[in-house]
Amino acid sequence: MAGKGLLERLAEGPVICAEGYLFELERRGYVQAGPYVPEVVLEAPEAVRQLHHEFVRAGSDVVEAFTYYGHREKLKVIGKEDILEPLNRQALQIAKDVADESGSLLGGDLSNTNTYDPDDPQSLRFVRQAFEEQVGWAVDADVDFIVGETFSWLGEASLALEIIKSSGKPAVMTLAMHQAGIVREGLPMHEACRHLEDAGADVVGLNCSRGPATMLPAIERIRQSVSCHVAALPVPYRTTPDQPTFQSLKDPACQCLPEGRPFPVALDPFTCNRYEMAEFARAAYAMDVRYLGVCCGAGPHHIRALAEALGRRPPASRYSPDMARHSYFGTDPKITAGNREYAARL
Ligand SMILES: [Zn+2]
């Protein structure tokens, strides 16, 4: 696949994109929950490089530069606007090194700015500038394409798309679907996606916020509403019709949550296992949804399960489970019969 661009690869089959760097690096002690700014790209670049490697080794076709929330508004919140440009350039360089070594695609990344206000011209100028500067750095790094992700406002996504398209790079636009299932202007997600397709997006869809169970029905409607490629990158959590987003999940079994809710750092009991993520990948691909991945909460084991469900055998499959050789539950003739019998009592 080396040498082929995003659209060529999508024409041939699935493209896997691991996301969720904020959550995984937070778990590993390199990102602070709350502000969620990727300062780690400057402070511990080897940790970012390692996670890129792990995701590629598990089957990700894309190395997405860790510039998520590395924009002007977030850096303002932590009083570090001065590191904006070095942070972006370094994140892109780290991702580029891993992409070059592995023959993966290099993805630039824009996200919601949290300052977009359609009625405030000053906000619109600020958001435009934030996107222009990040797209400029991504183009300097010669990315293969640019992702614009987790938008709640169609207007903000459209602005990001306009600036990505003016760079000449392919655009993957994904919206975050909140509890009501609409963008903030009030349109349902499939209509918002159709607008993005009409405005020139190469891939449209959803990422973050919803788990596989509550994202798939919406993805099906999007697939039926657009003719371009569709993206689906859920969070790996067991969301339900009553609690359809990971922000809305409640954990009655735990009384010790300081915020009273599991989001964002106590979602562990809701984590989807690898088989559930494999099932999601098969179901989405059966609908001809080809840009697939996992967002916040993703671990390399989820990405490997997704890759294997799509018929791949990435390097990490070298260590995929082989329970036949388990000391008690195994069926291999070398496992002692006594252990096999005892297994039921473990
Ligand atoms: Zn996410």
Residues whose N, C-alpha, C, O or C-beta is under 5 A from the ligand:
A	BS01	ZN	C208 S209 C295 C296
